[in-house]
Each structure stands twice: as structure tokens, then as C-alpha cells.
Amino acid sequence: MSNINIVQHIEDQVIAGVQHLYDASVNPKMVNLSPTRKEFEGDYTLVVFPFTKMARQKPEQIGEQLGQYLKEKSDYIADFNVIKGFLNLVVVDTYWIDFLESIYNNPSFGKHESTGKKVMVEFSSPNTNKPLHLGHIRNILLGWSTAQIQQAAGHEVVKVQIVNDRGIAICKSMLAWQKFGEGETPASTGIKGDHFIGKYYVLFEQKFKAEYSEWQQSDEGKAVLAEKKKDKQDDEAFFKAYKNTYFNEYSKLGKEAREMLLAWEAKDEATVALWKKMNGWVYEGFDETYDKLGVDFDKLYYESNTYLLGKDIVNQGLENGAFYQKEDGSVWADLEDAKLDHKIVLRSDGTSVYMTQDLGTAQLRYKDFGVDSMVYVVADEQDYHFKVLFEILKRLGEPYADGMHHLSYGMVDLPTGKMKSREGTVVDADDLVAEVIKEAELSTAERGDINAFTPEEQKDIIRKIGMAALKYFIVKVNPKKRMTFDPKKSVDMQGDTGPYIQYSYVRCLGTQKKADAEGFDLSLSSGYTELESIEREILGAIYGFPTVVQEAANQYDPSLVANFCYVLAKSFNKLWHDLPILKSEVDAEKAFRIKLCGTVANTLKFGMELLGIEMPERM
């Protein structure tokens, strides 16, 4: 019985019912069916308002008539009730019982069959002048879970990042180490490679500010500032507005950094060697962090290899009229008809802008992998950039242009406020990972739940709890929303948290293990015929899990899967408190509920795996 798609069956029966009762044809899109809200009796709710014109009756009457028709004609509808314009339908218990039997031993229920479609997901994409930080963590976790969900939806997935390994910011770190490092290395200092380089990026800013303060007191500085500085503008505000001009026109450090960048672009041997050495330290540090977060990539692209790409595309665009050239030789795209203004794609001196590089990189990736779509996980401050990029690709007629998506996400704050990388006030990803694991350790120590385990087992459990706390707290929020990450709240065992779902999973698993130890015969579940409402609720939720996965893939929104896992865990805990499982005196009931525990465990584990979260077997 459970092989039938109950939602499709009900929709078909509704269409047949309207035809029979009112002699009217119904477009399937008019059949609005959704799971019944918990406060009402039923499994699925049909909105009957769309049928009022064709039936020429009140919604309540239509609901009664359709409900009666479905109950009489369908073997799967046990009962119904009508509340205003909503028809609540109760599916027969045997359907849900058969459904449980059909998926009981399926650890990946929710995974879809192959679609033959290939999706690329770009995420992380850090700069090599500083460590990964809290903002990167949201990017990485969204990217990883999006990739996992796309794969579960049946697509072949390629995970990539583009490493921003060139430019003036990189040269600032290089110059600071060259001038002030005195030969120290990550190995000699015991500092992780990316933190080591980040220290010199911050040091450059400190030295730059000190240089500026000294220059303010010089004759040249006084003369320039007397002309440039506005009345009543404080020094800090002025420096913020003026620092780029100072850096480019007066700063000795700025001049040296710019000269280093030019030397790198000219492939100066010593400069390139220094660049490779320092970037190598950063990559070692990044890899450690990625390992802690449990993520990896199929291919890395480097801006040092891609920054010259795109010029051929620009020339093609000029030939086919997608771009136009100004008198100074610069090349532009006129996007006014798409309400995106005019966008430069090549400077007058023939050098690339970021848009040029992104056009070239997109084309390169298509050549590398032949993907049907590309997903860019990038903060919402780049919304305009990606609208322009995608519009230009469409105008160029690129074969993958219709499959481009910007997974735009809001920034992450801490309870203490915003972060600034130049001032060294950014919360490093490694520090945050260490903090949530520490919070998990304190939380478990208060309860004493894991004292019976060996120190190695305790360490592994605490790590899994801490990482679940971090990952779930980040991905449970819709990507578009700005959010505040609170390490203490993230490890709460009672709230909407990763550890709460893990604990529910461990409960399910523990029940199964005890039943196995008893040697209890689970085949006795065949004698169970009448469901409790909470059992129906749990089975109905699990039945809808493949749809949740599909919607999360379509919307690029992992929070849908996170919310599903939380709601399922909460429903299971209600069953745990309200009904006997192992203590049930009815063998069929006991066997059925043990199987239900196993199915909940499988579903929670698979769902959390899509979010990159490991599930401990004991807590």
C-alpha cells in the first residue's frame, strides 16, 4: 500500500471529485494540498476556496461534499473534517504502517535518484593575507550543506573555491614580514600558518597608522592637511576618508607595497619566491581549519592564474554587440534595459577588472567540468556584482548562463558586535571552533553524562557536540538574514540546537540497542494496526522529507533541512515522554515503536549529514 504517492493520489482524487460533483475541469495547480497543522485532526489539508466559482456553493459545503466523495472513493482516506474553507483529510493507519515497514532499513531515505544534472558550488574563497574568520564559517557551512543537499537531490556536484592569492593586501603582509619579521616562521614561533600571516597584515596596518601620525607632524603633512582637511572633522574620521589617498601618494610603506605588487606582476624571481613561501604557510593553516570543519574541495582555482582571463570574452562581446568601446579605449556593457546601469569590463589601458576575471573564470570552469549550473556562495554586499555578471553572461550567449545562482547571505555578528580584520578584532574560525568545543565540554561536565566513557571517547563526543552546535546554529538561519552567533546558546540541550537533535538521535539509537540486547522480535510489529496521533505525526513528517530535500535544493536554503530535523526530534521526544516504548506490555506496539525509533534515527542522521554534522552514538 505504501508504494503509492499519497499526495499525488489525493490530488488526483480531488480533480476527479470536482469533475464528478460539479462537472468542472480542474488545473492540477489549483489543488493546494499541504500537511495539516498540528492543532487540527488530519494528515493533509486541502484549500477548497479555488473551487467556489465552479461549484457555486460556499466553501464549507464544498469541503463536506469533497470529503465525503474522497472517503467513499479512496481506500486511503479514513475520515475528514471541515474548518471554514479547509478540508482536513485523515489517511488510513495501514498506509502509514506499511510506509514505516518500507523504509525501516533505508539509512538514506530522502535521497533522490540521479537527475543527470551537474552543479558547481563555489564557497569559502578566502584571501591569503589573513586567517579564516566567523564570516568565512557561515560561507563555508552554507556552501558545504548546499553541495550536500544538491547531491541528495540527485545532482552530480563539484565543490570549488577561488583563492584570492594576489593583490595589494597580500603584498602588505609580505612587506610587513620582510621588514619586521626578522626571519621568524610559523614553525619557529609555533603559530598556525594563516594566523602567522594574519599577524603581519595587522602589523602593517599598525605601522601604517604610526607612519601617518608621524607624517601629520611633518612640514609636508601639515601643508597637505591644512588644504585637504575639512573644518571640525576629527582626525579619525578624516583618516578613514583620506587613507587611500595617503597610501597612494605620500606613504613610504604604501609605495613599497605597490612596488612589490608591480615586481610580482613582472614575475620578479625573489618576490615570487617570497609570495610562494608565505602563501604556502597560509594554505597549511587553511587546510587545518577545513579539516576541523569537515569540508573539502574538488578543485581550487587561484586568482593569480585567473586574473588575466576574460579578455577574449570581451573581444567576442565587442564583435557581437554585447559591449561597446569608449573613446579612451575602455570597454563597457550597457545594461540599462535590465536596470543595471553601465558596467566597465576592461580598462582603457587594457587591464582587467574583477568582472573581466569572473567572466573568464566562469568560462574556464564550464570547460573544465561542463556544469549545468554554478552556485556562488558570497555575502549579500556583492548582490549587484552578481546580477551584472549573470546578465552579461546571458547576453554573451554562454550555454550555462541560465543556470547561474548567487547564494547571497547576511553577515554574522557576535553578541559583542561587528568585526574588523585590519584592526585584528576579527574572531578567527579556529578560535571560534575551540570556543564552542569548550562550551560543549562545560555543558557536558555540568550534567556528568559522559563520565563513564574513556578520555578518548569523551574527547570525540565533545568535539562532535561542539561542531554540531556551531554548524547547526549557523545553517538553521535562512541565508538571507543577518544573524548573531552566540556560542553559549548554541550548545543548549533544550533549545533549537544541534546538540538537542544529537541527543534525540542517541535516544533513538539507545532504544534500538536495548531491544537488540533483549533479542526482541521486531517482526511482531505486523500485529500493530491502530496509530497514536504522535506516531502519525512522526510518520507524516518523515514521509515529507524527500520533498523538504528537494525544496532546500531548489531554494538553496539548508535551513529547511535544519528546521525539519528539529521538528522531527521534537516530535520524537514527545512520543518518548508520552508513550511507552520498551516498557510497552503489548508486543506488536513495542516492536512497531522500536522500528519507529530506528527510522527516526536514520532520518535524523541523514538529515544532519546534509548539514555536515556528525551524530555521536553515545552522549
Secondary structure, DSSP 4 states (H G I P E B T S, - for coil): -TTS-HHHHHHHHHHHHHHHHH-----GGG-EEEEPPTTSS-SEEEE-GGGHHHHTS-HHHHHHHHHHHHHHH-TTEEEEEEETTEEEEEEPHHHHHHHHHHHTT-TTTTPPPP-S-EEEEE----BTTS--BHHHHHHHHHHHHHHHHHHHTT-EEEEEEEEB--SHHHHHHHHHHHHH-TT--HHHHT--HHHHHHHHHHHHHHHHHHHHHHHHTSHHHHHHHHHHPPTT--HHHHHHHHHHHHHHHT-HHHHHHHHHHHHHHTT-HHHHHHHHHHHHHHHHHHHHHHHHHT---SEEEEHHHHTTTTHHHHHHHHHHTS-EE-TTS-EEEE-GGGT--EEEEE-TTS-B-HHHHHHHHHHHHHHHH--SEEEEEEEGGGHHHHHHHHHHHHHTT-TTGGGEEEEEE--EEBTTB---TTTT-S-BHHHHHHHHHHHHHHHHHHHTTTTTS-HHHHHHHHHHHHHHHHHHHHHTS-TTS-EE--HHHHT-SSSSSHHHHHHHHHHHHHHHHHHHHHT--GGGGGG-----HHHHHHHHHHHTHHHHHHHHHHHT-THHHHHHHHHHHHHHHHHHHHS-STT-S-HHHHHHHHHHHHHHHHHHHHHHHTTT----S--
